Amino acid sequence: MPNAFPGGQPGHQGKTRKGFGRIDRFEILRPEFCTCCGNAKFSSEAVKIETQQVAQLVERPIEIVEYHRHICKCSHCGNLQAADWSGDIVPGQDLGVRLQAFLGWVNNYGHLPYEKQQEMLWELGGVEIGVGTLVATNERIQQAIEPSITELSSWIKQTQPNIHVDETPWSVKGIKEWLWVVANSDFCLFTAADTRSRSELETILGAKYAGVLSSDDFSVYNGYQVVAQQKCLAHLRRHFKKLIILPGLHNQAIGEAFVDLIDEAFRSYAQWFKTLDSSSYNDWVNQFKAKLHSSLNQWIDKAGATAGQLLRSLRDKANQWWYFLDYPEVPPDNNLAERALRLAVTKRKVSGGSRSMERFQHTANLLTVVQTCRRQGRSVIDFFAQALLANSIGYQSCPSLLPKY
């Protein structure tokens, strides 16, 4: 259930008041005059020192640097030797590498339109830059990250123990296309696709997959060759919640009974995840399976059309709805994929979609870097900067998105 109020909730452990993990400079504040007598002389040693760490916006966060590269004559052999350019720039480009990377973050995570990026640059550094430069910067970043995306895509096909898959519509010149995501706790791979079909899934993962697939109950995933599947119980719960208010014989009773069962499953799984107490969890699983079997037998022959369809799905695909009962390392929901898509949905709302399939795939690639770095606890700006530098020297030392297990 969402929080009723913004900000930290009761029991939430704050971060800011613990400090920032570093101090860039110290500023000593001493009294200038005594408010009691007006004296301006004080003892050199403080009686008491109070401290407070504050994150400040410096006066000019963006500085303009003019590099003078010297070419000198070797006093030994006479060779004319040019100095190396700074590692913070790419020769011929007006924006430094880290500023370009920051703009990539602002564009693809902050969803700031190019016009507002122009205003931001003027506010932070008095810098005036054309929209064309900002567009070229984003395209340059996209080109720089392509090898990293290709590496991640190939690695995912090699089989991960458990992956989560979902998809959302995306407008390309007014035509509905689809953005797919394959994710787990350490990575997110977004792919632009024409359809929501099985062929797209097989293009992303291969004709079959030797891992456990977590998804919703969309028909494309049914029958796909995998070791096992875990359907999202949160989706199933929503179906039963709708059943409660749907007119029909026994609908309310059936809906309430199975919402209660699903809620019990979520609570018990959360307890196991917190304690990793397998003994208590297994005891609960045995009792829960019996309760589930009893409830299905009680209602399946009394259910109407909609309720009957849900109950038959629970019976016929029990190994997919309840896989987590025997293998709790696989979560009972598809949150890892659904949460990954939230950033993409926001991007879609702000941008209104894409102008071409090529631009659509570029957006998918950039979202892949943003969400993967966030899940790995890495700086997106650092990754973009490393990719830009690698691209400038022919993709040497290209940064990787692969998790470090």
Number of C-alpha atoms within 10 A of each C-alpha: 3 5 8 7 7 7 8 10 11 6 6 8 8 9 8 11 9 8 12 11 6 7 10 5 6 7 5 7 8 10 9 11 12 11 9 6 7 9 10 10 10 12 6 7 7 8 6 5 9 5 6 6 13 11 10 6 8 8 8 11 10 15 10 12 7 6 9 8 11 11 12 12 12 10 8 6 7 9 11 10 11 11 10 9 13 11 10 13 20 17 12 6 11 12 18 18 23 19 17 23 24 16 23 28 23 16 20 20 18 13 19 19 15 18 12 13 19 17 14 15 17 14 14 15 14 14 14 12 16 11 15 9 14 21 13 11 21 21 15 16 21 24 16 24 27 18 18 18 22 12 13 19 20 12 13 20 16 12 16 14 13 20 25 26 23 25 21 16 19 24 19 19 13 11 14 14 21 21 24 25 26 27 29 22 14 18 24 30 26 29 23 23 22 15 16 18 13 16 13 18 22 15 12 20 18 15 13 14 21 16 17 20 26 31 28 25 17 10 10 14 20 15 9 17 17 14 13 16 28 27 28 21 23 17 15 19 19 12 16 25 18 12 22 19 11 15 9 14 12 16 25 18 13 25 23 16 16 19 22 14 17 19 14 13 20 17 12 18 22 13 14 18 15 9 11 14 11 12 10 13 19 15 10 15 18 12 10 17 13 10 12 17 12 11 16 16 12 12 18 17 11 14 19 14 11 14 25 17 13 17 22 15 14 18 16 10 16 13 16 21 23 20 20 20 22 13 10 17 14 19 23 25 22 25 19 23 24 19 13 25 24 12 17 23 16 14 20 17 11 12 14 14 22 20 14 13 16 12 16 21 18 23 24 23 22 26 24 27 26 25 25 24 22 15 17 15 10 14 13 20 21 17 20 27 25 21 28 27 22 17 21 14 11 10 16 11 12 20 20 17 26 18 13 7 4
